[in-house]
């Protein structure tokens, strides 16, 4: 039995959502200090691409946490567009759509992705 409420919410959400090669899942992971985003193709079970606030291009900008999360969203959108991906399924991984998770989504939208 899963003790953590966020993990339970995440499993409940994941039962209804899946990504494909044409429309991958944009999965957001958040820790106390950093945030990362990955594009996942659930049909083949592989990660297409990913960006983190620890990625050298983002880390050297020395941004605050929410600004860094927005930059991660923009970078993942750039990578997705270079791979020919226009739309994604947004997976907040059981986190509330608030703060850094929301900033990643807004950054991805600004970068041209449709969520």
MOPAC internal coordinates of N, CA, C and O (Angstrom, degrees):
PM7 1SCF
backbone

  N    0.0000 0     0.00 0     0.00 0    0    0    0
  C    1.4564 1     0.00 0     0.00 0    1    0    0
  C    1.5211 1   109.04 1     0.00 0    2    1    0
  O    1.2310 1   121.03 1   -42.21 1    3    2    1
  N    1.2922 1   115.64 1   137.79 1    3    2    1
  C    1.4575 1   120.67 1  -178.44 1    5    3    2
  C    1.5197 1   109.56 1   -85.55 1    6    5    3
  O    1.2310 1   121.22 1   -53.81 1    7    6    5
  N    1.3128 1   115.26 1   126.19 1    7    6    5
  C    1.4555 1   121.28 1  -177.16 1    9    7    6
  C    1.5297 1   111.93 1   -85.32 1   10    9    7
  O    1.2310 1   120.64 1   146.49 1   11   10    9
  N    1.3320 1   116.38 1   -33.51 1   11   10    9
  C    1.4510 1   120.59 1  -174.76 1   13   11   10
  C    1.5301 1   110.51 1   -77.81 1   14   13   11
  O    1.2310 1   119.65 1   -52.92 1   15   14   13
  N    1.3214 1   118.26 1   127.08 1   15   14   13
  C    1.4632 1   121.90 1  -177.06 1   17   15   14
  C    1.5208 1   111.78 1   -66.79 1   18   17   15
  O    1.2310 1   120.11 1   144.36 1   19   18   17
  N    1.3388 1   117.40 1   -35.64 1   19   18   17
  C    1.4582 1   120.09 1   179.50 1   21   19   18
  C    1.5272 1   110.50 1   -63.73 1   22   21   19
  O    1.2310 1   120.38 1   138.04 1   23   22   21
  N    1.3206 1   116.88 1   -41.96 1   23   22   21
  C    1.4604 1   120.33 1   179.20 1   25   23   22
  C    1.5263 1   111.17 1   -64.79 1   26   25   23
  O    1.2310 1   120.43 1   144.17 1   27   26   25
  N    1.3137 1   116.79 1   -35.83 1   27   26   25
  C    1.4679 1   120.25 1   177.09 1   29   27   26
  C    1.5130 1   110.86 1   -65.72 1   30   29   27
  O    1.2310 1   120.54 1   136.07 1   31   30   29
  N    1.3484 1   116.57 1   -43.93 1   31   30   29
  C    1.4609 1   120.22 1   177.07 1   33   31   30
  C    1.5297 1   110.14 1   -61.47 1   34   33   31
  O    1.2310 1   120.91 1   139.18 1   35   34   33
  N    1.3287 1   115.86 1   -40.82 1   35   34   33
  C    1.4564 1   120.66 1  -178.84 1   37   35   34
  C    1.5325 1   111.17 1   -61.91 1   38   37   35
  O    1.2310 1   119.85 1   134.77 1   39   38   37
  N    1.3094 1   117.89 1   -45.23 1   39   38   37
  C    1.4614 1   121.22 1   178.42 1   41   39   38
  C    1.5230 1   111.21 1   -63.61 1   42   41   39
  O    1.2310 1   120.38 1   141.25 1   43   42   41
  N    1.3157 1   116.87 1   -38.75 1   43   42   41
  C    1.4633 1   121.25 1   179.45 1   45   43   42
  C    1.5287 1   110.22 1   -64.40 1   46   45   43
  O    1.2310 1   120.50 1   137.90 1   47   46   45
  N    1.3190 1   116.66 1   -42.10 1   47   46   45
  C    1.4631 1   121.37 1   179.20 1   49   47   46
  C    1.5268 1   110.33 1   -67.71 1   50   49   47
  O    1.2310 1   120.38 1   137.48 1   51   50   49
  N    1.3256 1   116.89 1   -42.52 1   51   50   49
  C    1.4609 1   121.52 1  -175.19 1   53   51   50
  C    1.5294 1   113.13 1   -67.37 1   54   53   51
  O    1.2310 1   119.92 1   158.14 1   55   54   53
  N    1.3349 1   117.76 1   -21.86 1   55   54   53
  C    1.4560 1   119.86 1   177.03 1   57   55   54
  C    1.5215 1   111.43 1   -65.18 1   58   57   55
  O    1.2310 1   120.44 1   152.70 1   59   58   57
  N    1.3378 1   116.76 1   -27.30 1   59   58   57
  C    1.4554 1   122.14 1  -175.45 1   61   59   58
  C    1.5200 1   113.15 1  -100.89 1   62   61   59
  O    1.2310 1   119.56 1   173.52 1   63   62   61
  N    1.3332 1   118.44 1    -6.48 1   63   62   61
  C    1.4529 1   121.22 1  -171.80 1   65   63   62
  C    1.5155 1   110.25 1  -128.02 1   66   65   63
  O    1.2310 1   121.30 1   -39.42 1   67   66   65
  N    1.3229 1   115.12 1   140.58 1   67   66   65
  C    1.4690 1   120.54 1   175.72 1   69   67   66
  C    1.5171 1   108.77 1  -151.13 1   70   69   67
  O    1.2310 1   121.07 1   -33.12 1   71   70   69
  N    1.3154 1   115.56 1   146.88 1   71   70   69
  C    1.4526 1   121.11 1   177.71 1   73   71   70
  C    1.5114 1   110.69 1  -103.68 1   74   73   71
  O    1.2310 1   121.09 1   -24.90 1   75   74   73
  N    1.3197 1   115.53 1   155.10 1   75   74   73
  C    1.4625 1   121.02 1   177.40 1   77   75   74
  C    1.5225 1   108.07 1  -127.39 1   78   77   75
  O    1.2310 1   120.55 1     1.34 1   79   78   77
  N    1.3151 1   116.56 1  -178.66 1   79   78   77
  C    1.4597 1   119.81 1   179.36 1   81   79   78
  C    1.5260 1   110.39 1   -67.03 1   82   81   79
  O    1.2310 1   120.10 1   143.23 1   83   82   81
  N    1.3394 1   117.41 1   -36.77 1   83   82   81
  C    1.4619 1   120.81 1  -179.61 1   85   83   82
  C    1.5231 1   111.82 1   -77.99 1   86   85   83
  O    1.2310 1   120.26 1   145.33 1   87   86   85
  N    1.3265 1   117.10 1   -34.67 1   87   86   85
  C    1.4660 1   122.31 1  -178.16 1   89   87   86
  C    1.5299 1   108.45 1  -134.21 1   90   89   87
  O    1.2310 1   120.18 1   -98.95 1   91   90   89
  N    1.3377 1   117.27 1    81.05 1   91   90   89
  C    1.4698 1   119.80 1  -175.44 1   93   91   90
  C    1.5285 1   112.33 1   -74.17 1   94   93   91
  O    1.2310 1   121.92 1   -11.54 1   95   94   93
  N    1.3005 1   113.93 1   168.46 1   95   94   93
  C    1.4658 1   121.95 1   178.83 1   97   95   94
  C    1.5235 1   108.48 1   -91.43 1   98   97   95
  O    1.2310 1   120.59 1   -54.07 1   99   98   97
  N    1.3452 1   116.48 1   125.93 1   99   98   97
  C    1.4626 1   122.13 1   175.36 1  101   99   98
  C    1.5188 1   107.24 1   -92.66 1  102  101   99
  O    1.2310 1   120.60 1   -78.72 1  103  102  101
  N    1.3237 1   116.47 1   101.28 1  103  102  101
  C    1.4564 1   122.63 1  -175.29 1  105  103  102
  C    1.5332 1   109.55 1   -97.76 1  106  105  103
  O    1.2310 1   120.79 1   -51.69 1  107  106  105
  N    1.3278 1   116.10 1   128.31 1  107  106  105
  C    1.4597 1   122.12 1  -179.03 1  109  107  106
  C    1.5272 1   108.50 1  -107.23 1  110  109  107
  O    1.2310 1   120.98 1   -48.35 1  111  110  109
  N    1.3145 1   115.73 1   131.65 1  111  110  109
  C    1.4652 1   121.85 1   174.79 1  113  111  110
  C    1.5135 1   107.52 1  -120.35 1  114  113  111
  O    1.2310 1   120.98 1   -42.90 1  115  114  113
  N    1.3189 1   115.73 1   137.10 1  115  114  113
  C    1.4542 1   120.41 1  -174.63 1  117  115  114
  C    1.5218 1   109.18 1  -132.64 1  118  117  115
  O    1.2310 1   121.05 1   -43.56 1  119  118  117
  N    1.3356 1   115.59 1   136.44 1  119  118  117
  C    1.4543 1   120.86 1   170.95 1  121  119  118
  C    1.5223 1   106.91 1  -117.74 1  122  121  119
  O    1.2310 1   120.03 1     6.42 1  123  122  121
  N    1.3058 1   117.55 1  -173.58 1  123  122  121
  C    1.4564 1   118.83 1  -179.82 1  125  123  122
  C    1.5175 1   112.56 1   -64.78 1  126  125  123
  O    1.2310 1   120.11 1   149.59 1  127  126  125
  N    1.3141 1   117.39 1   -30.41 1  127  126  125
  C    1.4637 1   120.39 1  -175.26 1  129  127  126
  C    1.5265 1   114.15 1  -113.39 1  130  129  127
  O    1.2310 1   119.58 1   148.51 1  131  130  129
  N    1.3188 1   118.41 1   -31.49 1  131  130  129
  C    1.4662 1   121.51 1  -172.03 1  133  131  130
  C    1.5161 1   111.65 1  -122.86 1  134  133  131
  O    1.2310 1   121.75 1   -13.08 1  135  134  133
  N    1.3245 1   114.26 1   166.92 1  135  134  133
  C    1.4654 1   121.53 1   177.33 1  137  135  134
  C    1.5222 1   107.62 1  -140.91 1  138  137  135
  O    1.2310 1   120.91 1   -34.38 1  139  138  137
  N    1.3342 1   115.86 1   145.62 1  139  138  137
  C    1.4558 1   120.04 1   176.90 1  141  139  138
  C    1.5210 1   108.71 1  -138.53 1  142  141  139
  O    1.2310 1   121.28 1   -24.26 1  143  142  141
  N    1.3258 1   115.15 1   155.74 1  143  142  141
  C    1.4571 1   121.55 1   178.95 1  145  143  142
  C    1.5213 1   108.37 1  -136.43 1  146  145  143
  O    1.2310 1   120.93 1   -39.76 1  147  146  145
  N    1.3279 1   115.82 1   140.24 1  147  146  145
  C    1.4547 1   121.44 1  -179.87 1  149  147  146
  C    1.5152 1   109.66 1  -134.08 1  150  149  147
  O    1.2310 1   120.85 1   -34.49 1  151  150  149
  N    1.3173 1   115.98 1   145.51 1  151  150  149
  C    1.4514 1   121.61 1   170.65 1  153  151  150
  C    1.5200 1   107.29 1   -98.81 1  154  153  151
  O    1.2310 1   120.44 1   -57.76 1  155  154  153
  N    1.3314 1   116.76 1   122.24 1  155  154  153
  C    1.4543 1   122.26 1  -173.05 1  157  155  154
  C    1.5269 1   110.26 1  -120.86 1  158  157  155
  O    1.2310 1   120.96 1   -49.08 1  159  158  157
  N    1.3162 1   115.76 1   130.92 1  159  158  157
  C    1.4575 1   122.83 1   172.68 1  161  159  158
  C    1.5301 1   107.11 1   -98.08 1  162  161  159
  O    1.2310 1   120.75 1   -77.55 1  163  162  161
  N    1.3235 1   116.16 1   102.45 1  163  162  161
  C    1.4645 1   120.22 1  -176.16 1  165  163  162
  C    1.5229 1   112.46 1   -73.19 1  166  165  163
  O    1.2310 1   120.01 1   155.84 1  167  166  165
  N    1.3264 1   117.58 1   -24.16 1  167  166  165
  C    1.4647 1   120.00 1   179.96 1  169  167  166
  C    1.5270 1   110.81 1   -64.41 1  170  169  167
  O    1.2310 1   120.44 1   137.27 1  171  170  169
  N    1.3334 1   116.76 1   -42.73 1  171  170  169
  C    1.4640 1   119.82 1   178.80 1  173  171  170
  C    1.5263 1   111.93 1   -98.42 1  174  173  171
  O    1.2310 1   119.94 1   172.11 1  175  174  173
  N    1.3253 1   117.71 1    -7.89 1  175  174  173
  C    1.4573 1   121.38 1   176.93 1  177  175  174
  C    1.5119 1   113.56 1    70.92 1  178  177  175
  O    1.2310 1   120.34 1  -140.44 1  179  178  177
  N    1.3327 1   116.95 1    39.56 1  179  178  177
  C    1.4616 1   118.74 1   179.55 1  181  179  178
  C    1.5222 1   111.42 1  -134.92 1  182  181  179
  O    1.2310 1   121.20 1   -23.74 1  183  182  181
  N    1.3179 1   115.30 1   156.26 1  183  182  181
  C    1.4533 1   122.53 1   175.98 1  185  183  182
  C    1.5202 1   107.56 1   -88.31 1  186  185  183
  O    1.2310 1   120.49 1   -54.13 1  187  186  185
  N    1.3154 1   116.66 1   125.87 1  187  186  185
  C    1.4613 1   121.26 1  -178.80 1  189  187  186
  C    1.5223 1   109.85 1   -78.00 1  190  189  187
  O    1.2310 1   120.53 1   127.42 1  191  190  189
  N    1.3257 1   116.59 1   -52.58 1  191  190  189
  C    1.4587 1   121.65 1   178.72 1  193  191  190
  C    1.5182 1   108.54 1  -159.45 1  194  193  191
  O    1.2310 1   121.13 1   -13.60 1  195  194  193
  N    1.3132 1   115.44 1   166.40 1  195  194  193
  C    1.4634 1   119.90 1  -179.97 1  197  195  194
  C    1.5152 1   111.81 1  -155.63 1  198  197  195
  O    1.2310 1   121.44 1   -22.94 1  199  198  197
  N    1.3363 1   114.84 1   157.06 1  199  198  197
  C    1.4622 1   122.71 1   177.36 1  201  199  198
  C    1.5142 1   107.54 1  -140.30 1  202  201  199
  O    1.2310 1   121.04 1   -34.83 1  203  202  201
  N    1.3149 1   115.62 1   145.17 1  203  202  201
  C    1.4592 1   120.99 1   179.23 1  205  203  202
  C    1.5203 1   109.20 1  -133.63 1  206  205  203
  O    1.2310 1   120.69 1   -18.20 1  207  206  205
  N    1.3119 1   116.29 1   161.80 1  207  206  205
  C    1.4682 1   119.55 1   173.93 1  209  207  206
  C    1.5226 1   110.24 1   -71.48 1  210  209  207
  O    1.2310 1   120.19 1   170.04 1  211  210  209
  N    1.3410 1   117.23 1    -9.96 1  211  210  209
  C    1.4627 1   121.56 1   175.40 1  213  211  210
  C    1.5253 1   112.13 1   -92.36 1  214  213  211
  O    1.2310 1   119.84 1   175.35 1  215  214  213
  N    1.3338 1   117.91 1    -4.65 1  215  214  213
  C    1.4541 1   121.43 1   175.01 1  217  215  214
  C    1.5230 1   108.26 1   -60.27 1  218  217  215
  O    1.2310 1   119.59 1   -46.49 1  219  218  217
  N    1.3326 1   118.39 1   133.51 1  219  218  217
  C    1.4697 1   119.97 1  -174.38 1  221  219  218
  C    1.5284 1   115.05 1   -51.79 1  222  221  219
  O    1.2310 1   119.90 1   142.24 1  223  222  221
  N    1.3387 1   117.79 1   -37.76 1  223  222  221
  C    1.4643 1   120.16 1  -179.67 1  225  223  222
  C    1.5315 1   111.90 1   -64.05 1  226  225  223
  O    1.2310 1   120.28 1   145.54 1  227  226  225
  N    1.3207 1   117.08 1   -34.46 1  227  226  225
  C    1.4665 1   121.15 1   179.93 1  229  227  226
  C    1.5280 1   110.39 1   -86.45 1  230  229  227
  O    1.2310 1   120.17 1   140.58 1  231  230  229
  N    1.3267 1   117.28 1   -39.42 1  231  230  229
  C    1.4667 1   121.37 1  -175.86 1  233  231  230
  C    1.5206 1   111.89 1   -65.57 1  234  233  231
  O    1.2310 1   120.10 1   144.87 1  235  234  233
  N    1.3295 1   117.41 1   -35.13 1  235  234  233
  C    1.4635 1   119.23 1  -177.85 1  237  235  234
  C    1.5262 1   112.42 1   -72.66 1  238  237  235
  O    1.2310 1   120.08 1   167.47 1  239  238  237
  N    1.3407 1   117.45 1   -12.53 1  239  238  237
  C    1.4610 1   120.75 1   177.50 1  241  239  238
  C    1.5300 1   112.02 1   -75.56 1  242  241  239
  O    1.2310 1   120.62 1   162.01 1  243  242  241
  N    1.3391 1   116.42 1   -17.99 1  243  242  241
  C    1.4577 1   124.03 1   178.86 1  245  243  242
  C    1.5368 1   112.33 1    51.09 1  246  245  243
  O    1.2310 1   121.55 1  -122.84 1  247  246  245
  N    1.3431 1   114.64 1    57.16 1  247  246  245
  C    1.4543 1   121.54 1  -179.39 1  249  247  246
  C    1.5239 1   110.40 1   -93.11 1  250  249  247
  O    1.2310 1   120.92 1   -20.75 1  251  250  249
  N    1.3234 1   115.85 1   159.25 1  251  250  249
  C    1.4565 1   121.07 1   171.87 1  253  251  250
  C    1.5301 1   108.45 1   -70.62 1  254  253  251
  O    1.2310 1   120.52 1    -7.05 1  255  254  253
  N    1.3209 1   116.61 1   172.95 1  255  254  253
  C    1.4610 1   120.43 1  -169.52 1  257  255  254
  C    1.5349 1   113.87 1   -62.59 1  258  257  255
  O    1.2310 1   119.51 1   132.40 1  259  258  257
  N    1.3399 1   118.54 1   -47.60 1  259  258  257
  C    1.4621 1   120.41 1  -177.87 1  261  259  258
  C    1.5189 1   110.47 1   -70.54 1  262  261  259
  O    1.2310 1   120.07 1   140.49 1  263  262  261
  N    1.3281 1   117.47 1   -39.51 1  263  262  261
  C    1.4673 1   120.77 1   177.58 1  265  263  262
  C    1.5300 1   110.51 1   -64.36 1  266  265  263
  O    1.2310 1   120.43 1   141.88 1  267  266  265
  N    1.3238 1   116.78 1   -38.12 1  267  266  265
  C    1.4596 1   120.47 1   177.55 1  269  267  266
  C    1.5301 1   110.56 1   -66.22 1  270  269  267
  O    1.2310 1   120.13 1   141.80 1  271  270  269
  N    1.3316 1   117.35 1   -38.20 1  271  270  269
  C    1.4610 1   121.14 1   178.61 1  273  271  270
  C    1.5258 1   110.58 1   -64.46 1  274  273  271
  O    1.2310 1   120.36 1   140.02 1  275  274  273
  N    1.3275 1   116.91 1   -39.98 1  275  274  273
  C    1.4610 1   120.54 1   177.93 1  277  275  274
  C    1.5266 1   110.57 1   -65.09 1  278  277  275
  O    1.2310 1   120.58 1   140.91 1  279  278  277
  N    1.3173 1   116.49 1   -39.09 1  279  278  277
  C    1.4709 1   120.99 1   177.57 1  281  279  278
  C    1.5260 1   110.91 1   -65.76 1  282  281  279
  O    1.2310 1   120.18 1   142.99 1  283  282  281
  N    1.3225 1   117.26 1   -37.01 1  283  282  281
  C    1.4706 1   121.20 1   176.16 1  285  283  282
  C    1.5322 1   109.27 1   -61.57 1  286  285  283
  O    1.2310 1   120.25 1   137.93 1  287  286  285
  N    1.3304 1   117.13 1   -42.07 1  287  286  285
  C    1.4627 1   120.88 1   177.32 1  289  287  286
  C    1.5152 1   112.30 1   -61.54 1  290  289  287
  O    1.2310 1   120.55 1   137.75 1  291  290  289
  N    1.3326 1   116.55 1   -42.25 1  291  290  289
  C    1.4652 1   120.14 1   178.95 1  293  291  290
  C    1.5269 1   111.00 1   -65.24 1  294  293  291
  O    1.2310 1   120.51 1   137.83 1  295  294  293
  N    1.3322 1   116.63 1   -42.17 1  295  294  293
  C    1.4732 1   120.68 1  -178.92 1  297  295  294
  C    1.5330 1   111.73 1   -66.30 1  298  297  295
  O    1.2310 1   120.44 1   140.74 1  299  298  297
  N    1.3362 1   116.76 1   -39.26 1  299  298  297
  C    1.4713 1   118.55 1   179.92 1  301  299  298
  C    1.5299 1   109.39 1   -68.66 1  302  301  299
  O    1.2310 1   120.24 1   146.85 1  303  302  301
  N    1.3379 1   117.14 1   -33.15 1  303  302  301
  C    1.4647 1   120.46 1   177.17 1  305  303  302
  C    1.5244 1   110.32 1   -66.63 1  306  305  303
  O    1.2310 1   120.16 1   139.28 1  307  306  305
  N    1.3320 1   117.30 1   -40.72 1  307  306  305
  C    1.4645 1   120.74 1   177.73 1  309  307  306
  C    1.5324 1   110.68 1   -61.67 1  310  309  307
  O    1.2310 1   120.65 1   135.01 1  311  310  309
  N    1.3201 1   116.37 1   -44.99 1  311  310  309
  C    1.4674 1   120.25 1  -179.78 1  313  311  310
  C    1.5273 1   110.79 1   -64.66 1  314  313  311
  O    1.2310 1   120.77 1   139.69 1  315  314  313
  N    1.3449 1   116.14 1   -40.31 1  315  314  313
  C    1.4637 1   119.96 1  -179.75 1  317  315  314
  C    1.5206 1   110.49 1   -64.87 1  318  317  315
  O    1.2310 1   120.06 1   137.02 1  319  318  317
  N    1.3186 1   117.49 1   -42.98 1  319  318  317
  C    1.4587 1   120.58 1  -179.64 1  321  319  318
  C    1.5235 1   111.19 1   -65.48 1  322  321  319
  O    1.2310 1   120.37 1   144.72 1  323  322  321
  N    1.3344 1   116.91 1   -35.28 1  323  322  321
  C    1.4685 1   119.16 1   177.93 1  325  323  322
  C    1.5269 1   111.36 1   -68.19 1  326  325  323
  O    1.2310 1   120.32 1   156.33 1  327  326  325
  N    1.3262 1   117.00 1   -23.67 1  327  326  325
  C    1.4619 1   121.67 1   177.02 1  329  327  326
  C    1.5311 1   112.12 1   -91.28 1  330  329  327
  O    1.2310 1   120.49 1   179.47 1  331  330  329
  N    1.3375 1   116.67 1    -0.53 1  331  330  329
  C    1.4574 1   120.92 1   178.97 1  333  331  330
  C    1.5113 1   114.35 1    84.45 1  334  333  331
  O    1.2310 1   119.87 1  -158.45 1  335  334  333
  N    1.3088 1   117.85 1    21.55 1  335  334  333
  C    1.4658 1   122.24 1   179.89 1  337  335  334
  C    1.5184 1   108.53 1  -100.04 1  338  337  335
  O    1.2310 1   120.75 1   -54.41 1  339  338  337
  N    1.3444 1   116.17 1   125.59 1  339  338  337
  C    1.4673 1   121.13 1  -178.51 1  341  339  338
  C    1.5297 1   112.70 1  -105.66 1  342  341  339
  O    1.2310 1   120.19 1   142.28 1  343  342  341
  N    1.3350 1   117.23 1   -37.72 1  343  342  341
  C    1.4604 1   121.37 1  -177.09 1  345  343  342
  C    1.5242 1   109.93 1  -123.09 1  346  345  343
  O    1.2310 1   121.11 1   -32.12 1  347  346  345
  N    1.3294 1   115.48 1   147.88 1  347  346  345
  C    1.4614 1   121.75 1   179.20 1  349  347  346
  C    1.5279 1   109.03 1  -137.58 1  350  349  347
  O    1.2310 1   120.98 1   -15.92 1  351  350  349
  N    1.3140 1   115.73 1   164.08 1  351  350  349
  C    1.4589 1   123.05 1   171.99 1  353  351  350
  C    1.5179 1   106.43 1  -100.32 1  354  353  351
  O    1.2310 1   119.64 1   -56.78 1  355  354  353
  N    1.3274 1   118.30 1   123.22 1  355  354  353
  C    1.4609 1   121.32 1  -175.32 1  357  355  354
  C    1.5217 1   109.99 1   -86.27 1  358  357  355
  O    1.2310 1   120.91 1   -59.56 1  359  358  357
  N    1.3253 1   115.87 1   120.44 1  359  358  357
  C    1.4625 1   122.81 1   179.04 1  361  359  358
  C    1.5246 1   107.97 1  -112.15 1  362  361  359
  O    1.2310 1   120.77 1   -70.86 1  363  362  361
  N    1.3145 1   116.14 1   109.14 1  363  362  361
  C    1.4680 1   120.04 1  -177.77 1  365  363  362
  C    1.5288 1   112.25 1   -85.71 1  366  365  363
  O    1.2310 1   119.72 1  -178.75 1  367  366  365
  N    1.3023 1   118.13 1     1.25 1  367  366  365
  C    1.4685 1   125.18 1   173.47 1  369  367  366
  C    1.5194 1   113.24 1    58.59 1  370  369  367
  O    1.2310 1   120.44 1  -144.79 1  371  370  369
  N    1.3173 1   116.76 1    35.21 1  371  370  369
  C    1.4542 1   120.48 1   177.75 1  373  371  370
  C    1.5171 1   114.47 1    83.99 1  374  373  371
  O    1.2310 1   120.01 1   174.05 1  375  374  373
  N    1.3270 1   117.59 1    -5.95 1  375  374  373
  C    1.4594 1   120.71 1   176.63 1  377  375  374
  C    1.5220 1   109.13 1   -78.99 1  378  377  375
  O    1.2310 1   120.61 1   -26.76 1  379  378  377
  N    1.3383 1   116.44 1   153.24 1  379  378  377
  C    1.4559 1   119.88 1   175.60 1  381  379  378
  C    1.5251 1   109.47 1   -68.03 1  382  381  379
  O    1.2310 1   120.58 1   -33.25 1  383  382  381
  N    1.3209 1   116.49 1   146.75 1  383  382  381
  C    1.4643 1   121.05 1   176.82 1  385  383  382
  C    1.5229 1   106.98 1   -78.72 1  386  385  383
  O    1.2310 1   121.80 1   -96.68 1  387  386  385
  N    1.3350 1   114.16 1    83.32 1  387  386  385
  C    1.4542 1   120.87 1  -169.23 1  389  387  386
  C    1.5147 1   107.66 1  -163.08 1  390  389  387
  O    1.2310 1   119.66 1   -34.22 1  391  390  389
  N    1.3113 1   118.25 1   145.78 1  391  390  389
  C    1.4529 1   121.36 1   173.47 1  393  391  390
  C    1.5103 1   113.39 1    66.21 1  394  393  391
  O    1.2310 1   120.56 1    57.24 1  395  394  393
  N    1.3341 1   116.53 1  -122.76 1  395  394  393
  C    1.4648 1   121.19 1  -174.88 1  397  395  394
  C    1.5161 1   113.32 1   -70.07 1  398  397  395
  O    1.2310 1   119.76 1   146.99 1  399  398  397
  N    1.3136 1   118.07 1   -33.01 1  399  398  397
  C    1.4665 1   120.82 1   177.94 1  401  399  398
  C    1.5346 1   108.99 1   -65.94 1  402  401  399
  O    1.2310 1   120.59 1   137.27 1  403  402  401
  N    1.3142 1   116.47 1   -42.73 1  403  402  401
  C    1.4621 1   121.40 1   177.12 1  405  403  402
  C    1.5188 1   110.56 1   -65.17 1  406  405  403
  O    1.2310 1   119.92 1   142.08 1  407  406  405
  N    1.3320 1   117.76 1   -37.92 1  407  406  405
  C    1.4622 1   121.80 1   179.59 1  409  407  406
  C    1.5219 1   111.65 1   -64.50 1  410  409  407
  O    1.2310 1   120.06 1   142.24 1  411  410  409
  N    1.3323 1   117.49 1   -37.76 1  411  410  409
  C    1.4678 1   120.52 1   176.49 1  413  411  410
  C    1.5266 1   109.50 1   -62.99 1  414  413  411
  O    1.2310 1   120.17 1   135.76 1  415  414  413
  N    1.3332 1   117.28 1   -44.24 1  415  414  413
  C    1.4607 1   120.96 1   179.95 1  417  415  414
  C    1.5305 1   111.42 1   -63.89 1  418  417  415
  O    1.2310 1   120.39 1   137.79 1  419  418  417
  N    1.3304 1   116.85 1   -42.21 1  419  418  417
  C    1.4620 1   120.29 1   178.99 1  421  419  418
  C    1.5198 1   111.18 1   -65.91 1  422  421  419
  O    1.2310 1   120.22 1   139.63 1  423  422  421
  N    1.3265 1   117.19 1   -40.37 1  423  422  421
  C    1.4503 1   120.78 1   177.43 1  425  423  422
  C    1.5227 1   112.05 1   -63.33 1  426  425  423
  O    1.2310 1   120.82 1   140.79 1  427  426  425
  N    1.3313 1   116.04 1   -39.21 1  427  426  425
  C    1.4670 1   120.15 1   178.38 1  429  427  426
  C    1.5361 1   110.50 1   -66.19 1  430  429  427
  O    1.2310 1   120.50 1   140.63 1  431  430  429
  N    1.3184 1   116.65 1   -39.37 1  431  430  429
  C    1.4680 1   119.80 1   177.40 1  433  431  430
  C    1.5246 1   110.75 1   -65.60 1  434  433  431
  O    1.2310 1   120.46 1   138.26 1  435  434  433
  N    1.3326 1   116.73 1   -41.74 1  435  434  433
  C    1.4642 1   120.13 1   177.97 1  437  435  434
  C    1.5208 1   111.05 1   -63.86 1  438  437  435
  O    1.2310 1   120.46 1   148.10 1  439  438  437
  N    1.3158 1   116.73 1   -31.90 1  439  438  437
  C    1.4564 1   121.78 1   178.20 1  441  439  438
  C    1.5208 1   113.26 1   -75.56 1  442  441  439
  O    1.2310 1   119.99 1   170.86 1  443  442  441
  N    1.3331 1   117.62 1    -9.14 1  443  442  441
  C    1.4569 1   120.75 1   175.52 1  445  443  442
  C    1.5142 1   116.00 1   109.59 1  446  445  443
  O    1.2310 1   119.53 1  -176.51 1  447  446  445
  N    1.3166 1   118.50 1     3.49 1  447  446  445
  C    1.4604 1   120.64 1   178.02 1  449  447  446
  C    1.5165 1   110.62 1   -82.44 1  450  449  447
  O    1.2310 1   120.57 1   -31.71 1  451  450  449
  N    1.3124 1   116.51 1   148.29 1  451  450  449
  C    1.4596 1   121.94 1   172.37 1  453  451  450
  C    1.5045 1   108.28 1  -102.83 1  454  453  451
  O    1.2310 1   120.51 1   -56.66 1  455  454  453
  N    1.3247 1   116.64 1   123.34 1  455  454  453
  C    1.4664 1   121.35 1  -179.24 1  457  455  454
  C    1.5126 1   109.70 1   -99.03 1  458  457  455
  O    1.2310 1   120.10 1   180.00 1  459  458  457

